[in-house]
């Protein structure tokens, strides 16, 4: 079925059908749904070249993918991408990954914008005063940041979770259970999410008149092996922590292994709370001792970023709106009162 046939069947002009399919805001939501349903039902797919000529849009979302020997593509990124891809696929959008030198992503951003390869981009793993945000903000292309930066003199659109609030509540729970020696196994200390999580733990401790000593913080790439090594170092100290807050379920696997290898138990010797990104293949309730978690789905975040990018491409969303999701604290068997 072509555009002319679809328009005739719906008794609408070809212009109206084309605008409905391409998300123009002047088309009513009722008409848009009617057109989209009919197109799906009859297998209509717009010709990409014709669509680009007619609308000036490519129907593509871009991501600049840092590469190099020092870059790991971790499961958190893949799960986020799955959510983004699910939404993009069901809304006739494509995702373009543009590899870039990890130390010079800005050159790739300039190239894809100059070549009009994509209609919008998203930026992940932001850092304080992130140069990528400052650049893309001047390039005139719609964008969304997954996470937040700090220290910039302009507002920008983003989606984030309340990392500080989540880790504040996790630490406060452990303090209420009588723990006085807390440790934090965190992600990359240069990234804003990790800064916010450390800030949350410190705020909870400060409210109880305590501090988080530097020897009780480990900032590492979030892998099982790094979780194991960080936990071993912490637990082999003269005064080991009685509770650990951990930034990833994947690292928590390593913490559990370290506890077992040292002949200790959870929660008898160590209480453990970890952040759960809701991986379908790694469930906290299936740990040897069901794991207490702060919980927020990174796959749903990917879908929401794609939804907002689609809205910005079509003109339905404008401005620099920030969106912060609350995080659930789920208490299971991995926490108990501090050992006497």
C-alpha positions as CSV (number, residue, x, y, z in Angstrom):
1,X,0.0,0.0,0.0
2,X,1.3,3.5,-0.9
3,X,0.6,6.9,0.6
4,X,-2.1,7.7,-2.0
5,X,-4.0,4.4,-1.3
6,X,-3.8,4.9,2.4
7,X,-5.0,8.4,2.2
8,X,-8.0,7.4,-0.1
9,X,-9.0,4.6,2.3
10,X,-9.0,7.0,5.3
11,X,-10.7,9.8,3.3
12,X,-7.9,12.2,4.3
13,X,-5.5,14.2,2.2
14,X,-2.0,12.8,1.5
15,X,-0.6,15.8,3.4
16,X,-2.6,15.1,6.5
17,X,-1.6,11.4,6.5
18,X,2.0,12.3,5.9
19,X,2.0,14.8,8.8
20,X,0.3,12.3,11.1
21,X,2.8,9.6,10.3
22,X,5.7,12.0,10.9
23,X,4.5,13.4,14.2
24,X,3.6,17.0,13.3
25,X,1.9,18.7,16.3
26,X,-0.9,20.3,14.2
27,X,-2.5,16.9,13.6
28,X,-5.0,16.0,16.3
29,X,-4.2,13.0,18.5
30,X,-7.4,11.2,17.4
31,X,-6.4,11.6,13.7
32,X,-2.8,10.5,14.5
33,X,-4.0,7.3,16.2
34,X,-6.4,6.6,13.3
35,X,-3.7,7.0,10.7
36,X,-1.1,5.0,12.7
37,X,-3.5,2.1,13.4
38,X,-4.5,1.9,9.7
39,X,-0.8,2.1,8.5
40,X,0.1,-0.8,10.9
41,X,-3.0,-2.8,10.0
42,X,-2.3,-2.6,6.3
43,X,1.5,-2.8,6.5
44,X,2.2,0.7,5.1
45,X,5.8,1.9,5.6
46,X,6.9,5.3,4.3
47,X,9.8,5.3,1.9
48,X,12.8,6.7,3.9
49,X,14.1,8.8,1.1
50,X,10.7,10.3,0.3
51,X,10.1,11.0,3.9
52,X,13.4,12.8,4.2
53,X,12.7,14.9,1.1
54,X,9.2,15.7,2.3
55,X,9.9,16.4,6.0
56,X,13.6,17.2,6.2
57,X,13.9,14.4,8.8
58,X,15.8,11.2,8.7
59,X,13.8,9.2,11.3
60,X,17.0,8.4,13.1
61,X,18.2,8.9,16.7
62,X,22.0,9.2,17.1
63,X,24.4,8.0,19.9
64,X,28.1,8.8,19.9
65,X,29.7,5.6,21.1
66,X,33.1,6.0,22.8
67,X,35.6,3.3,21.8
68,X,39.1,2.4,22.6
69,X,41.1,0.0,24.8
70,X,40.0,1.7,28.0
71,X,36.2,1.5,27.2
72,X,34.0,-1.3,28.4
73,X,30.5,-1.8,27.0
74,X,28.8,-2.9,30.2
75,X,25.4,-4.6,30.7
76,X,23.8,-1.3,32.1
77,X,24.4,0.3,28.7
78,X,23.0,-2.7,26.8
79,X,19.9,-2.8,29.0
80,X,19.3,0.9,28.5
81,X,19.7,0.5,24.8
82,X,17.2,-2.3,24.7
83,X,14.6,0.0,26.2
84,X,15.4,2.8,23.8
85,X,15.3,0.3,20.9
86,X,12.0,-1.1,21.9
87,X,10.3,2.3,21.7
88,X,12.2,3.3,18.5
89,X,11.2,0.1,16.7
90,X,7.5,0.5,17.5
91,X,7.5,4.1,16.4
92,X,9.3,3.8,13.1
93,X,12.6,5.3,14.4
94,X,16.1,3.9,13.8
95,X,19.1,4.2,16.1
96,X,22.5,5.1,14.6
97,X,25.6,4.4,16.7
98,X,28.6,6.5,15.6
99,X,31.9,5.3,17.0
100,X,34.3,7.9,18.4
101,X,37.6,8.2,20.1
102,X,36.8,8.2,23.8
103,X,39.0,11.3,24.3
104,X,37.5,13.3,21.4
105,X,33.7,12.6,21.1
106,X,33.1,16.3,20.2
107,X,34.5,15.8,16.7
108,X,32.0,13.1,16.0
109,X,29.1,15.1,17.3
110,X,30.0,18.0,14.9
111,X,30.3,15.6,12.0
112,X,26.9,13.9,12.4
113,X,25.1,17.2,12.9
114,X,26.9,18.8,9.9
115,X,25.9,15.8,7.8
116,X,22.3,15.8,9.0
117,X,22.6,12.1,9.6
118,X,20.2,12.1,12.6
119,X,17.2,14.1,13.9
120,X,18.3,14.0,17.6
121,X,20.9,12.6,19.9
122,X,21.1,11.4,23.4
123,X,24.0,11.7,25.8
124,X,24.8,9.2,28.5
125,X,27.2,9.0,31.5
126,X,27.5,12.7,32.0
127,X,30.2,14.3,34.2
128,X,30.4,17.6,35.9
129,X,30.8,20.5,33.4
130,X,30.5,18.0,30.6
131,X,31.9,19.4,27.4
132,X,29.6,17.3,25.2
133,X,26.5,19.0,26.7
134,X,28.0,22.4,26.1
135,X,28.8,21.6,22.5
136,X,25.5,19.9,21.6
137,X,23.6,22.8,23.2
138,X,25.2,25.1,20.6
139,X,24.7,22.8,17.5
140,X,21.0,23.3,17.2
141,X,20.0,19.6,17.3
142,X,17.4,18.2,19.6
143,X,18.9,16.2,22.5
144,X,18.2,14.5,25.8
145,X,20.8,13.6,28.5
146,X,20.4,10.4,30.4
147,X,21.6,11.6,33.8
148,X,22.7,15.0,34.9
149,X,25.8,17.2,34.8
150,X,26.7,20.0,37.2
151,X,28.5,23.3,36.9
152,X,27.0,24.4,33.5
153,X,25.6,27.9,33.0
154,X,22.6,26.7,31.0
155,X,19.6,24.4,31.4
156,X,19.1,21.3,29.3
157,X,16.6,18.5,28.9
158,X,17.4,15.3,30.9
159,X,16.1,12.2,32.5
160,X,17.6,11.0,35.7
161,X,16.8,9.0,38.8
162,X,17.2,10.3,42.3
163,X,20.6,8.8,43.0
164,X,21.3,11.0,46.0
165,X,17.9,10.3,47.6
166,X,18.2,6.6,47.0
167,X,21.5,6.1,48.6
168,X,20.6,8.5,51.4
169,X,17.6,6.2,52.2
170,X,19.8,3.0,51.9
171,X,22.4,4.4,54.3
172,X,19.7,5.7,56.7
173,X,18.2,2.2,56.9
174,X,21.5,0.8,57.9
175,X,22.1,3.5,60.5
176,X,18.6,2.8,62.0
177,X,19.7,-0.9,62.3
178,X,22.6,0.3,64.5
179,X,25.5,0.1,62.0
180,X,28.3,2.6,62.6
181,X,30.9,1.4,60.1
182,X,29.5,1.8,56.7
183,X,31.3,1.5,53.4
184,X,30.4,2.5,49.8
185,X,31.4,0.5,46.7
186,X,30.6,3.0,44.0
187,X,30.9,3.5,40.2
188,X,33.2,5.8,38.4
189,X,33.8,8.8,40.7
190,X,34.1,11.1,37.7
191,X,30.5,10.5,36.7
192,X,27.7,12.5,38.2
193,X,25.5,9.5,39.2
194,X,28.4,8.2,41.4
195,X,29.0,11.7,42.9
196,X,25.3,11.9,43.8
197,X,25.3,8.5,45.4
198,X,28.3,9.3,47.5
199,X,26.6,12.6,48.5
200,X,23.5,10.7,49.6
201,X,25.5,8.3,51.9
202,X,27.5,11.2,53.4
203,X,24.3,13.2,54.1
204,X,22.8,10.3,55.9
205,X,25.9,9.8,58.0
206,X,26.2,13.5,58.8
207,X,22.7,13.5,60.1
208,X,23.8,11.0,62.7
209,X,27.0,12.8,63.5
210,X,29.3,10.5,61.5
211,X,31.5,10.7,58.4
212,X,32.4,8.5,55.5
213,X,36.2,7.9,55.7
214,X,38.1,7.7,52.5
215,X,39.3,4.2,53.3
216,X,35.6,3.1,53.3
217,X,35.0,4.3,49.7
218,X,35.9,2.3,46.6
219,X,35.2,3.8,43.2
220,X,35.5,1.3,40.4
221,X,34.1,0.2,37.1
222,X,31.0,-1.8,37.9
223,X,32.0,-5.4,37.2
224,X,31.7,-8.5,39.4
225,X,35.5,-8.8,39.7
226,X,35.9,-5.2,40.8
227,X,33.1,-5.8,43.4
228,X,35.0,-8.8,44.7
229,X,38.3,-7.0,45.0
230,X,36.8,-3.9,46.6
231,X,34.9,-6.0,49.2
232,X,38.0,-8.1,50.0
233,X,40.1,-5.0,50.7
234,X,37.3,-3.5,52.9
235,X,36.6,-6.7,54.8
236,X,40.3,-7.5,55.5
237,X,40.9,-4.2,57.3
238,X,41.5,-4.2,61.1
239,X,38.1,-2.6,61.6
240,X,36.0,-3.8,58.6
241,X,32.6,-2.3,57.8
242,X,29.5,-4.0,59.1
243,X,27.4,-2.7,56.2
244,X,28.1,-2.0,52.6
245,X,26.1,0.1,50.1
246,X,26.9,-1.0,46.5
247,X,26.2,0.8,43.3
248,X,25.3,-2.3,41.2
249,X,23.8,-5.8,41.4
250,X,26.7,-6.9,39.2
251,X,29.2,-5.7,41.8
252,X,27.1,-7.2,44.5
253,X,27.8,-10.6,43.0
254,X,31.4,-10.0,43.7
255,X,30.7,-8.8,47.3
256,X,28.8,-11.9,48.0
257,X,31.7,-14.0,46.7
258,X,34.2,-12.2,48.8
259,X,32.0,-12.6,51.9
260,X,31.8,-16.4,51.3
261,X,35.6,-16.7,50.6
262,X,36.4,-15.0,53.9
263,X,34.1,-17.4,55.8
264,X,31.6,-14.6,56.7
265,X,27.9,-14.5,56.3
266,X,25.2,-12.1,55.1
267,X,23.5,-10.6,57.1
268,X,25.2,-12.1,60.2
269,X,28.6,-10.4,59.7
270,X,27.7,-7.9,56.9
271,X,24.6,-6.2,55.8
272,X,24.4,-5.4,52.1
273,X,22.2,-3.0,50.0
274,X,22.8,-2.7,46.2
275,X,21.3,-0.7,43.4
276,X,19.0,-2.8,41.1
277,X,18.7,-1.6,37.5
278,X,16.1,-4.4,37.0
279,X,18.0,-6.7,34.7
280,X,15.7,-9.5,33.6
281,X,18.6,-12.0,34.0
282,X,19.8,-11.0,37.5
283,X,17.1,-10.8,40.2
284,X,18.0,-9.7,43.8
285,X,15.5,-12.2,45.2
286,X,17.5,-15.0,43.7
287,X,20.8,-14.2,45.5
288,X,21.8,-16.8,48.2
289,X,20.3,-14.4,50.7
290,X,17.6,-12.2,49.0
291,X,19.2,-8.8,48.5
292,X,17.9,-5.5,49.7
293,X,18.0,-2.9,46.9
294,X,17.3,0.6,45.7
295,X,15.3,-0.1,42.5
296,X,14.7,1.6,39.2
297,X,14.4,0.1,35.7
298,X,17.1,1.3,33.4
299,X,15.2,-0.3,30.4
300,X,12.2,1.9,31.2
301,X,14.6,4.9,31.3
302,X,15.8,4.0,27.8
303,X,12.2,3.8,26.5
304,X,11.4,7.2,28.1
305,X,14.4,8.9,26.6
306,X,13.4,7.6,23.2
307,X,9.8,8.8,23.8
308,X,11.0,12.3,24.7
309,X,13.4,12.4,21.8
310,X,10.6,11.5,19.4
311,X,8.5,14.3,21.0
312,X,11.4,16.8,20.5
313,X,11.9,15.8,16.9
314,X,8.2,16.4,16.1
315,X,8.0,19.6,18.1
316,X,5.7,18.2,20.8
317,X,8.4,18.9,23.5
318,X,10.4,22.0,23.7
319,X,12.5,23.7,26.3
320,X,15.0,22.3,28.9
321,X,12.7,20.2,31.1
322,X,14.4,18.0,33.6
323,X,12.8,14.7,34.8
324,X,13.9,13.0,38.0
325,X,12.4,9.6,38.9
326,X,12.0,8.5,42.5
327,X,13.7,5.3,43.5
328,X,12.2,2.5,45.5
329,X,13.9,1.0,48.6
330,X,13.1,-2.7,48.8
331,X,14.1,-4.4,52.0
332,X,14.9,-8.1,51.9
333,X,16.9,-10.6,54.0
334,X,20.4,-9.1,53.4
335,X,20.1,-6.5,56.1
336,X,20.0,-7.0,59.9
337,X,21.1,-5.2,63.1
338,X,24.7,-4.5,63.5
339,X,26.7,-7.5,64.9
340,X,27.3,-7.2,68.6
